[in-house]
Amino acid sequence: MTRYGLDQELTRTEGRPNEVPIHLLALLRVKPVISGPEYATRLREVIQEALRVCKRVDFAEDDVPVDSLPDWFLSVTDGTPDTPDANSPESIGKSRYLAARENEAWEAEEWIYCFDPDLRAWSWWDVTEDDRGNVSLWVDTKGEGHVPCEELWWAVYVAGAESVEPLTLQYSSEWAAQASIGT
């Protein structure tokens, strides 16, 4: 089992990783519209379920089920008939995503296919909060500063982000100095 296996990644969504990270981790700094811990819980929840789906399915098949994704997440895709409140974290995040990323909203099926382990260039590491109250999402990109990860941006925003700073590489010691949240 390697740090890039689904089992290891899934374990990291549950709480602070016990393993030692690589020297450079990718960082997305997030300003959420809700509390940092609540935001981190929502983000961990949706990524965790996406990884669980990955473990159960064969992406070569035509249909990948999305009904186990959180209802709040499905409500801003085509996953449920319920329309979320315009002031809900996911609705605000969707609006911010559309404005910031200049993209269309994702459909749940399209989004989950991007989690195919053979296609994804990043793996989950952790969510922390720095001493200034910023939420930091850490992902392992194997030291690469630019990787395709639009599906990650979608999840980050619809979990309740008001704004997200561009992806940067940071020394893993910065991650180690911050407390994990949303566990």
MARLOMAR-486162 format. One line per 5 residues: their letters; for each residue x, y, z of C-alpha. Coordinates in nm, 2 decimals, always signed. Each point is the difference from the previous one (the first is absolute). Example, Ala and Ser with C-alpha at 12.3 -4.5 7.8 and 13.67 -1.06 7.14 Angstrom:
<pts>
as = +1.23:-0.45:+0.78; +0.14:+0.34:-0.07
</pts>
This chain:
<pts>
mtryg = +0.00:+0.00:+0.00; +0.14:+0.34:-0.10; -0.08:+0.35:+0.10; -0.17:+0.03:-0.34; -0.23:-0.30:+0.05
ldqel = -0.38:+0.06:+0.05; +0.01:-0.17:+0.35; +0.27:+0.24:+0.12; -0.17:+0.30:-0.15; -0.33:-0.10:+0.15
trteg = +0.16:-0.03:+0.34; +0.14:+0.35:-0.03; -0.35:+0.14:-0.06; -0.10:-0.13:+0.35; +0.25:+0.21:+0.19
rpnev = +0.35:+0.12:+0.03; +0.24:-0.23:-0.19; +0.24:-0.21:+0.20; +0.24:-0.04:-0.29; +0.28:+0.23:-0.09
pihll = -0.09:+0.22:-0.31; +0.23:+0.07:-0.29; +0.22:+0.31:+0.02; -0.25:+0.22:-0.20; -0.37:+0.00:+0.03
allrv = -0.25:+0.20:-0.21; -0.20:+0.25:+0.20; -0.34:+0.17:-0.07; -0.08:+0.27:+0.25; -0.37:+0.04:+0.05
kpvis = -0.22:+0.27:+0.15; -0.32:-0.19:+0.08; -0.35:+0.15:+0.05; -0.04:-0.22:+0.31; +0.23:-0.09:+0.29
gpeya = +0.33:-0.16:-0.09; -0.08:-0.33:+0.18; -0.35:-0.02:-0.15; +0.15:+0.07:-0.35; +0.27:-0.26:+0.05
trlre = -0.25:-0.26:+0.11; -0.21:+0.06:-0.31; +0.31:-0.02:-0.23; +0.13:-0.32:+0.16; -0.35:-0.15:-0.03
viqea = -0.03:+0.05:-0.37; +0.35:-0.10:-0.09; -0.02:-0.31:+0.23; -0.32:-0.12:-0.17; +0.15:+0.06:-0.35
lrvck = +0.29:-0.22:+0.10; -0.23:-0.27:+0.14; -0.19:+0.00:-0.34; +0.34:-0.04:-0.17; +0.07:-0.31:+0.21
rvdfa = -0.33:-0.15:-0.10; -0.03:+0.06:-0.37; +0.17:-0.08:-0.32; +0.04:+0.32:-0.19; +0.00:-0.19:-0.33
eddvp = -0.37:-0.06:+0.06; -0.26:+0.24:-0.14; -0.17:+0.10:+0.32; +0.17:+0.11:+0.32; -0.25:+0.05:+0.29
vdslp = +0.00:+0.34:+0.17; -0.30:-0.04:+0.23; +0.23:-0.06:+0.30; +0.15:+0.35:-0.03; -0.12:+0.24:+0.27
dwfls = -0.34:+0.16:-0.07; +0.13:+0.35:+0.03; +0.26:-0.08:-0.27; -0.26:-0.16:-0.23; -0.23:+0.30:+0.05
vtdgt = +0.23:+0.22:-0.20; +0.05:-0.25:-0.28; -0.27:-0.20:-0.17; -0.01:-0.26:+0.27; -0.32:+0.08:+0.19
pdtpd = -0.32:+0.18:-0.08; +0.04:+0.22:+0.31; +0.11:+0.35:-0.08; +0.23:+0.14:+0.28; -0.07:+0.33:+0.18
anspe = +0.18:+0.28:-0.19; +0.18:+0.08:+0.33; +0.12:-0.35:+0.07; +0.38:-0.06:+0.00; -0.02:-0.22:-0.31
sigks = -0.21:+0.26:-0.19; +0.24:+0.28:+0.09; +0.30:-0.22:-0.09; -0.15:-0.10:-0.33; -0.05:+0.37:-0.09
rylaa = +0.35:+0.08:+0.11; +0.14:-0.29:-0.21; -0.19:+0.11:-0.31; +0.13:+0.36:+0.05; +0.36:-0.09:+0.08
renea = +0.06:-0.30:-0.22; -0.20:+0.11:-0.30; -0.14:-0.35:-0.05; -0.33:-0.17:+0.00; -0.14:-0.18:+0.30
weaee = +0.10:-0.36:+0.02; -0.24:-0.29:-0.03; +0.05:-0.27:+0.26; +0.08:-0.27:-0.24; +0.25:+0.20:-0.19
wiycf = +0.16:+0.11:+0.33; +0.03:-0.35:+0.14; +0.17:-0.13:-0.31; +0.28:+0.25:+0.06; +0.09:-0.21:+0.31
dpdlr = +0.11:-0.29:-0.21; +0.33:-0.08:+0.17; +0.16:-0.06:-0.34; -0.08:+0.36:-0.11; +0.03:+0.21:+0.32
awsww = +0.33:+0.19:+0.05; -0.05:+0.08:+0.37; -0.09:-0.18:+0.32; -0.16:+0.13:+0.31; +0.23:+0.08:+0.29
dvted = -0.17:+0.21:+0.27; -0.20:+0.32:+0.10; +0.15:+0.23:+0.26; -0.04:+0.34:+0.15; +0.29:+0.24:+0.03
drgnv = +0.05:+0.24:+0.29; -0.18:+0.27:-0.19; -0.32:-0.21:-0.04; +0.06:-0.08:-0.37; -0.12:-0.35:-0.12
slwvd = +0.28:-0.18:-0.18; -0.07:-0.29:-0.23; +0.30:-0.22:-0.05; +0.03:-0.24:-0.29; +0.29:-0.21:-0.12
tkgeg = +0.09:+0.07:-0.37; +0.33:-0.19:+0.02; +0.17:+0.34:+0.01; -0.16:+0.14:-0.32; -0.12:+0.36:+0.02
hvpce = -0.25:-0.02:-0.29; -0.23:-0.30:-0.02; -0.35:-0.04:-0.15; -0.23:+0.01:+0.30; -0.32:+0.19:-0.10
elwwa = -0.21:-0.27:+0.17; +0.19:+0.09:+0.32; -0.08:+0.37:-0.05; -0.37:-0.09:-0.04; +0.00:-0.19:+0.33
vyvag = +0.19:+0.28:+0.18; -0.24:+0.27:-0.11; -0.33:-0.19:+0.05; +0.10:-0.11:+0.35; -0.05:+0.37:+0.08
aesve = +0.29:+0.21:-0.12; -0.03:+0.37:-0.05; +0.35:+0.02:-0.16; +0.29:-0.23:-0.07; +0.36:+0.11:-0.07
pltlq = +0.18:-0.16:-0.29; +0.18:-0.33:+0.06; +0.36:+0.04:+0.13; +0.26:-0.24:+0.11; +0.11:+0.02:+0.37
yssew = +0.24:-0.19:+0.21; -0.17:-0.27:+0.20; +0.14:+0.15:+0.32; -0.26:+0.28:-0.05; -0.27:-0.27:+0.00
aaqas = +0.15:-0.17:+0.31; -0.01:+0.33:+0.20; -0.38:+0.03:-0.05; -0.28:-0.17:+0.18; -0.23:-0.23:-0.20
igt = -0.37:+0.09:+0.00; -0.33:-0.16:-0.10; +0.09:-0.34:+0.14
</pts>
